[in-house]
Amino acid sequence: MTEAVTTAAGGPSTGPAPKVTLPREFWRVLRVWPDWLFGMFFSMGLGLATGAFLYWDPFGGRVRDPLTLIVTTVLTAVADASLTNQLAAEPEWAVRVLSAGGDPARMLRVRNQVLYVFEVGYAFGVAGLVILLTKDHHWVKHNWPIIAELPLAPIAAGNLASVLFPCPFMRLRHRLQATATWPRWGAYIGIPFALTSLGTLCVMAFPAWIEQRVEHSADRMHHRPGWLTGDNIHFATWLIAVPVLNLLIWAAALKTANALAHLRRRRLVDLMRKHTELAQSMENLSLWGAVKALPENLKEIPGEVRDAAVAEIAQVREFGGHLDRGLERALARQAARIRAKRAGEPAEPTGLSGLAGGLPTDLTPEPGTGAA
């Protein structure tokens, strides 16, 4: 049983909220060794296995291009690892901070920084391993910025997924028993994989096209400036433009996730508490025991999936209701402002005088809408 599960089972914490800073969080992670850290190491092993298969493909399609090996290996690892260190990865810690009024944006920002340190170290470690295998290091001079930027898009996708589909981390032996969490778990894993693939393609392909076009235009110049070299164009693209683009994407995802987390604060806390209670109530089976019990658990999936889907649809409808009521209030306030403005204007002798008499009755604010 993890520390998070054991502590959260006792109820909400009454102590002060933990101070969330990068040094404190890094030291806490290295001291506690939470379960998500082992999940991240497993994701990194999965990435290495993918790279090994591409390099030693027994079916004949072996990959020897260093950058292709590195990008595929790293993205396979970080697309999954970026999910392990987000808002709900440690339920007890997140409940304490959120219940005490902590800022979700700060929590996500600090955990993003911790995750980036781990993942960029992994990326350059994979690059060193590829250099040893391929005996080719000439590509490093021009491509090391690309390696440093690889984790940013998956981290941005993980921010949104951790708020839209929060799925607190659970050991695999417990996850195999908790069939009711499988739909959310699947969405939590699948959506960031898709977003990471699409986002990385856009972030990588567009700058490469820009770089190619700039080099082509520079080659056609009759008097090409001495500073407009191929190396300078490459570094301006990948060392300045692409990092700025990645940081903008990350900042936008963080801002959106923060707004959603503030909107869903109570739901997030309730979900994480129920999740830890569920993990504590399960049988203390070994991983092999959970695998052997899987056929029996599979029989319960149709009903539990139906119940989980109904619950998710109800939450979406409730969220949509909040948006509808907010839109109704905004329309009512705008209608009141327009009527007040037109009431102070002299009537114009035009054929459109009927429009100056007010808005249609269907935009009149209802009682209790909060119109000014």
N, C-alpha and C positions, 0 to 999 in steps of 0.2 A: 504494500500500500504506500502510495507516495505521500510526501509531506503535505502537498497541496490538498489531497483528498482527506487526510487525517485532520488537518486544521480546519478546513471548511465545514467538516461534518459537525463541528461543535457550534455552529451558528455564526452570525456576522461578527466581525471583529469590532471591539469597542476601543481599541488603541488608536493612536495617531496614524495617519496614512503614511506609508513609506515615502521617503524622499527619492524621487525618480531622477537620477542623474547618471551620466554615462559611466564615471568611475565606480559609483556605488553598484550600479546594475551589473557591470562586468565582474566586479569582485563577488557579488552575490551569486551570479551564475557559476563561477568557478568554485565557490565554496559549497553550494547546495547540490550542483549537478542535477538539475531537474530532468524529468523524463523527456522533454522536448529536445534536449541536447543530444540524447541518444538517438532520437528520431532524425535529427539533422545529420548525425554521423551515418545513419543508415542511408539517407538520401544521397550523401556524398559517395558512399560505397556503390549505390545504384548507378550513379553517374560514371564512376570508374569502370563498372562492369559494362556499361554501354560503350565507353571508349575502347575497352579491351576487345569487345566483339567486333567493332569497326576495324580495329587494327589487325586482329588475327582472324578475320572472318573465314570460317572453314568452307564457306560456299563459293569463295572465289572473288567476291567484290571488296577486296581489302582497300582501306583508305590510308593514304600516306601523306596527304596534305596536312601540315601541322595545324594551321588555323582552323580547318574543318574539324579536326579531332578535338581541339580545345573547345571551340564554341559548342559542339554537340555534347561533349562530356559535361561542361560547366552548366549549360542550360538545363540538361536533364537533371542535374543535382539541385540547382538552386530553385527551379520551378516548384519542386516539392519542399525543399528545405525552407524556402521563404514563408511557408505556411506554418512552420513549427514554432516560430518565435514572434507571434503576433499577439493581439490583445487578449485572447482567451486561452493562450497556451498554458498558463498557470492560473487556474480559476481562483484559488485562494488569494493570491497576490493581486489579481485584477479586481476582485470583489472588494478587498480592503481599500484600494486606491479609489475606485469609483464610488463606493459608498461614502467615503470621507470627502467627496467633492473634488477628486483629482481630475486633472485635465487629460482626456483621452488622447489629444494630439501630442502632448508631451510624452505620455506613455509609449505611443506608437513611434514617435521620433527617436526616443532613446533606444527602444528595442530594434528599430531599423539600423541604427548606428552599430549596435552590438552585432547584429546579423551581418552587416556589411563587412565588418572586420573579419569575421569567420569566413565569409564567402569569398572575399577578394584574396585572402590568404590561400584558400583552396584553389582558386583560379590560377594564381601564379605557381602554386605547387604542381598543378596539372601541366602548366606550361613547361616547367622544368623537367617533368617526367617525359613529356613529348620530345623535348630537345634531346634527352638521353636516348630515347628509342629511335628517333629519326636521324640523329647526328647532324641536324640542320638548325643553326641558330641565326642565320642571316635575316630571317623574317622578323626577329624580335624588335629591331630598331624602329620599324615602321608600324608595328601592330600591338605594342604593349598597351597603348591607350584603350584599344578595343577590349582587351582582357580586363582592364580595370573597370570598365563600364558595364560589363555583362550582368552583374547582380542587380543593377538599379531597376530595370523594368519588372523582373519578378517580385522585387520587394514592393513596388508600387501596386502590383496586382494583389499581392498578399494583404496589403492594408485594406483594400476594398472588400476582399473576400472575408477577412476576419470580422467585419462589421455587418456585411450583408448576409453572410452565412456563417455565423460564429459556431465553431465546433470545438469545444475544449479538448485539449490533447488527452488521449487515453491510451493506456498500454494495450498492445495488440491482443493479449489474452482476455482483456475486458471488452475490447471493441468487438471481437468475434461473438461475444455473448450478447452485446447490446445491439440487437438487430434493429431496434427502433431508431438508432442514430445513423444507420447506413445511408438513407437518402440524403440527409444534410452533409454527411461525411463525403459522399460521392460528389455532391455539388461543390463542396469546399475544396476538393482536390481537382476536379475536372475543369471548373471555370478558370482558375488561375493558370492551369496548363495551356488552355486555349488563348487566354489573354496574353500570356507570356510569349507564345509562339507568334501571334499576330503583332504584338507590340514590338518585339525584338526585330521582326522582319521589317517593320516600318522604320524603326530607329536605325537599323543597319543599312537597309537598302536605299533609303532616300539620301543619306549623306554620301554613300558610295556613288550614287548617280550624280550628285552635285559635284563631288570631287572630279569625276570623269569629265563633266561638262566644262569645269573651270580649266582643267589641264588641256582640254581640246581647244578652248578659246585662247589660252596662253600660247599654245604651239602655233596658232595662226597669226599671232602678232608679228608685225614687221620689226618693231623695236621692243622686244620683251625686256621688262625691267629685271635687273640683276637679282632682286630679292624674290621674284616670282618663280621660285624653283619648285620642282616636284615635291621635295621634302617639306618645304614651307607650306605648300598647299595641303599636303597630307596632314601635317601637324595642326594647321589652322582648322581643318575639318574635324579631325578626331580628338584633338586635345583641347579645343575651345568650343566649337559649335555643337558637337555631339554631347559632351558633358553638360553644357547649358540646356540642351533639349531634354536630356535625361532628368536633370534636376527639376526642370519645369514640370515634366510628367509626374515625377515623384511628389513634388509640392502640391500639384493639383489633386492627386490621389489622396494625399495626406489630409488636405483641407476637406475634401468630400467625405472621407472616412470620419474625420472629427465631427463634422456636422451631423452625420448619421448616428454616430455614437452618442452625441448629446441628445438626439431625438429618441434613441432607443436605450438610454442608460438603464432605466428600470428593468426593461426586458432582458438586457444583457446580463445584469446582475442575477435576476431570477433564473435565467437559463444556466448560468455557471454554477449556481448553488444546486439546482436540480441535477445537473450533470455529475457533480461530485457525490451527491447523495446516491445516485444510481450506481456509480462505480463502487461505492462502499458496500452497497447492498448485494453485490454479485458474489457468486461462489468464488472461493479462492482457488481457482483451478490453475494448473500450469498451462503453458502455451500448448503443449501437446494435448492436454486434457480438453482445452477449448476447441482445438482442431477436431478432436474426436466427437465432441458434442455438436459440431457444426451441422451435420445432417438433420438432427432434431430441431435445431434452431431455424434452419432454412424453411421448415414447414410453417413457422409463425410469420414469415416475412410478408406474405400478401396482406394479411390483416393489419400488421403493424405499419406497413408502407401506406396502406389506405388511411389509417388513423393519422400518421405523420403528415400525409399530403393534405388532409382536411385541416389539420392544425396550421400548416404553413399557409394555406389559402385564406384561412380566417385572419391570420396576421397581416397578410398582404391587403386584404379588404379593409381591415382596421386602419392600416397605414394610409391606404387610398382615401378612406373617409376623413382622416386628419387633413390630407392635402385638399380634398374637396371643400371642407369647412374653411380652411385657410383661404382658398380661392374665392369662396363666397363672400367672406369678410372683406377681402381686397376689392372685389367688384362693388360691394356695397359702399365702401369708403370712397372709391373713385366716383361712383354715381352721386354720392352726397356732395362731393367737391364740385362736380360739374353743375349740379343744380344750384349750389350756392354762388358759383361764378356767373351763371346765366341770370340768376335773380338780380344781380347787381348791374347787369348790362341793359341799356335801353333797347326796346324792341325795334327791330329793323323792318321797314315796310317792304318786305320781299315775299315772294311766294312760298318761302320756306319757314314762315312764321310758326307753322305748326310744330316744327322741330325745336323751336326755342322755348316752348312751353314746358319742357321737361323731358325726362327719359321715358321709355316705355315702362309700363307698370311691372313687367317681369323682372326689371332690374332694381325695383324698389327694395331696400333692405328689410329683411324680416326682423321682427323683435328678437333681441338677444344675440344678434350677429356681431355686436361690438362696433357698429358703424359710428364714425365721429359725427 
